[in-house]
């Protein structure tokens, strides 16, 4: 990438970063990391319909990672609306943070392209002094 294109891309990156940073800073409400999942269960009682292939449910659970393991939390009826909003907010927040990290890496490569085009060897400075 030549210096001109690198400078132009840096200006574009600055605009994109501003948009993502604004979205991240606007978050004022609770967020919950995880996903809402409907699951069916089997109770293992003798003679129950679930033993014959008709599981109970669906029941709503929050699935999340803790220390590298998937943890499931049962969500009672009627409380899933606010939780769904909090999960959605976290997902959107995470997407903006990922975009900011990607843009930072791209900006670094632009800085390298600009710096590489401006580097001079010590010998070239000595030649000018003579």
Secondary structure, 3 states (H helix, E strand, C coil): CCHHHHHHHHHHHHHHHHHHHHHHHCCCCCCCCCEEEEEEECCCCCCCHHHHCCCEEEEEEEEEEECCEEEEEECCCCCHHHHHHHHHHHHHHHHHHHHHHHHHHHHHHHHHHHHHHHCCCHHHHHHHHC
